[in-house]
């Protein structure tokens, strides 16, 4: 038999999904829901807890239990090109969110120097164990994780730059690479779906484990030298990867070339 709090969580989830309680709406108070459904206050709290664990609602002081915006963010392949202009203060994720009217933020979690793991060394064309800098970050929407991002850089290339600091890189990593004389010229992405590991499911608050999008991206300079290797783990309900304006034909070489 399904526990009563899970039945209530299902009812409230449906009400959120059909916009009875749209994004930004405040759910009725626990005492009001308890009276409406004939349940104890603690049963209602457990149901609200289920919705919180799924990233559907969040308790906000002096407001109540607020329904979160689950609008997916359209992330373009060309997202990095758009932030290479001078004097900007937002990276690709924050720029994409702002363009779509979503409250997005990039949060730095950890910055560590370490020996390159085999996969990273291969992607960056380094000898195994060469020093790299690892930056772990969360891409947030309304304070809730939508993506987990980890990127590695050859340490000798970025030593002494803002990328090597533990603080957030204002304006984004690509602009910082450019300012350091490391011009991002091309990139390749591999995208797959897979079940998340337990830590990923918990941090992204996926229902019943769910599935994730995994993006592996390598960025090269003009000489085809890798300068960044990045792995993005994304909630597919919050992220849409868009590929547009890509050439369908190679440029024709000049006659006699």
C-alpha positions in Angstrom: 0.0 0.0 0.0 1.3 3.4 -0.9 2.0 5.6 2.1 -0.4 8.4 2.5 2.3 11.1 2.3 3.3 9.7 -1.1 -0.3 9.9 -2.3 -0.4 13.5 -1.2 3.0 14.2 -2.9 1.6 12.8 -6.1 -1.6 14.9 -5.9 0.5 18.1 -5.3 3.0 17.1 -8.1 0.1 16.8 -10.6 -1.2 20.2 -9.4 2.2 21.7 -10.0 2.6 20.1 -13.4 -0.9 21.3 -14.6 -0.2 24.8 -13.4 -2.8 24.8 -10.6 0.3 25.9 -8.7 2.5 27.7 -11.3 6.1 28.7 -10.8 6.3 31.3 -8.0 3.1 30.2 -6.4 3.0 29.4 -2.7 1.5 26.1 -1.6 -1.2 26.2 1.0 0.0 26.1 4.6 0.7 22.7 6.2 -2.3 23.1 8.5 -4.6 23.9 5.5 -3.4 20.9 3.5 -3.8 18.7 6.6 -7.4 19.8 7.1 -8.2 19.5 3.3 -6.9 16.0 3.0 -7.7 14.7 6.5 -4.1 14.0 7.4 -1.8 14.8 10.2 0.5 17.8 9.9 3.6 15.4 10.0 2.2 13.5 7.0 1.9 16.7 5.0 5.4 17.7 6.0 6.7 14.4 4.6 4.8 15.0 1.3 6.3 18.4 1.0 9.7 16.9 1.7 9.3 14.6 -1.3 8.6 17.6 -3.5 11.6 19.4 -2.1 13.9 16.5 -2.8 12.7 16.5 -6.4 13.5 20.2 -6.8 9.8 21.1 -7.4 9.4 23.4 -4.4 11.5 25.2 -1.8 10.7 26.5 1.7 11.5 30.3 1.7 11.4 32.1 5.0 8.5 34.5 5.5 6.9 33.3 2.2 6.2 29.6 2.6 6.7 26.7 0.3 7.3 28.2 -3.2 6.9 26.3 -6.5 10.2 26.5 -8.5 10.5 27.4 -12.1 11.3 24.2 -14.0 11.7 25.9 -17.4 14.6 24.2 -19.4 17.4 26.4 -20.6 18.4 26.2 -24.2 22.1 25.9 -24.4 23.6 26.6 -27.8 26.8 24.9 -29.2 27.9 28.5 -30.0 27.3 29.6 -26.3 31.1 30.2 -25.7 31.5 32.4 -28.8 28.9 34.8 -27.5 30.9 35.6 -24.3 34.3 36.4 -25.9 33.6 40.1 -26.1 35.4 42.4 -23.7 34.1 43.8 -20.4 31.3 41.2 -19.9 30.5 40.0 -16.4 28.6 36.8 -17.3 29.7 33.4 -18.5 27.9 31.2 -21.1 25.4 29.7 -18.6 24.5 33.0 -17.0 24.2 34.6 -20.4 21.9 31.9 -21.8 19.7 32.1 -18.7 19.4 35.8 -18.8 18.4 35.8 -22.5 15.6 33.4 -21.6 14.4 35.3 -18.5 15.6 32.6 -16.1 17.4 33.3 -12.9 20.7 31.5 -13.6 24.0 31.5 -11.7 27.3 29.7 -11.8 28.7 28.6 -8.4 32.3 27.5 -7.9 32.5 24.4 -5.7 36.2 23.4 -5.7 39.4 24.4 -7.5 42.3 21.9 -7.1 45.7 21.1 -8.7 46.1 17.4 -9.3 47.8 14.8 -11.5 45.9 14.3 -14.7 43.7 11.2 -14.6 44.1 9.0 -17.7 41.0 10.2 -19.5 41.9 13.9 -18.8 45.5 13.3 -19.9 44.4 11.7 -23.1 41.9 14.5 -23.9 44.5 17.3 -23.2 47.3 15.4 -25.0 49.4 15.3 -21.8 51.6 12.6 -20.3 49.9 10.6 -17.6 50.2 12.3 -14.2 51.0 15.8 -15.6 49.7 18.6 -13.4 46.3 19.9 -14.3 43.9 22.3 -12.6 40.4 21.0 -11.9 37.5 23.4 -11.5 34.2 22.0 -10.2 31.1 24.1 -10.5 27.3 24.0 -10.3 25.0 25.7 -12.8 22.0 26.9 -10.8 18.5 28.0 -11.6 16.8 29.8 -8.8 19.5 28.4 -6.5 18.8 24.7 -7.6 21.5 22.7 -9.4 20.6 22.1 -13.1 24.1 21.0 -14.2 27.3 19.8 -12.5 30.4 20.9 -14.4 34.0 19.8 -14.0 36.8 21.2 -16.2 40.5 20.5 -16.4 43.3 22.8 -17.8 47.0 22.1 -18.2 48.4 23.7 -15.1 51.4 25.3 -16.7 49.1 27.2 -19.2 46.9 28.8 -16.6 49.2 29.3 -13.6 48.9 32.8 -12.3 45.6 33.5 -14.2 42.2 34.1 -12.6 41.3 30.5 -13.7 43.8 29.1 -11.1 42.2 31.0 -8.2 39.5 29.5 -6.0 37.1 32.3 -6.5 34.5 32.6 -9.3 35.9 33.8 -12.7 33.8 36.9 -13.5 32.8 36.9 -17.2 33.4 33.2 -17.6 36.4 30.9 -18.2 36.5 31.4 -22.0 37.1 35.2 -21.6 39.8 34.5 -19.0 41.5 32.1 -21.4 41.4 34.7 -24.1 42.9 37.3 -21.7 45.6 34.8 -20.8 46.6 34.6 -24.5 45.0 31.2 -24.9 42.5 31.8 -27.7 39.7 29.3 -27.9 39.4 28.5 -31.6 37.4 25.3 -31.9 35.7 22.7 -29.8 34.1 19.3 -30.1 31.3 17.8 -28.0 30.2 14.2 -27.3 26.7 13.9 -25.8 25.2 10.7 -24.3 22.5 9.8 -21.8 23.1 7.4 -18.9 21.8 6.6 -15.4 23.3 8.9 -12.8 25.5 7.6 -10.0 24.0 8.2 -6.5 25.8 11.4 -5.8 24.7 12.9 -9.1 21.1 11.9 -8.6 21.0 13.4 -5.1 22.7 16.7 -6.1 20.4 17.2 -9.2 17.4 16.0 -7.2 16.3 13.6 -9.9 13.1 11.7 -9.3 13.7 8.0 -8.7 17.2 8.3 -10.0 16.1 9.3 -13.5 18.5 9.8 -16.4 21.1 12.5 -17.1 22.7 14.1 -20.1 26.5 13.9 -20.1 28.5 16.3 -22.3 32.2 15.9 -22.8 33.8 18.9 -24.5 37.3 19.5 -25.6 38.4 23.1 -26.6 41.4 23.8 -28.8 43.4 26.8 -29.7 44.3 27.8 -33.3 47.2 25.4 -33.4 44.8 22.5 -32.4 46.3 22.3 -28.9 43.8 21.3 -26.3 43.4 24.0 -23.6 40.3 22.7 -21.7 38.5 19.4 -21.2 35.1 19.6 -19.6 32.5 17.1 -18.4 28.9 18.4 -17.9 26.3 16.3 -16.1 22.9 17.9 -16.7 19.3 17.3 -15.6 17.6 16.7 -19.0 14.4 18.4 -17.8 16.4 21.7 -17.3 18.8 21.6 -20.2 18.2 21.6 -24.0 21.4 21.3 -26.1 20.9 23.3 -29.4 23.0 22.9 -32.5 22.3 25.6 -35.1 24.0 27.7 -37.8 26.5 24.8 -38.4 28.1 24.6 -41.9 26.9 21.7 -43.9 29.7 21.9 -46.4 33.4 22.4 -46.1 34.9 25.5 -47.6 36.1 25.0 -51.2 39.8 25.5 -51.4 41.0 28.1 -53.8 41.9 27.0 -57.4 45.5 25.8 -57.6 45.7 25.6 -53.8 
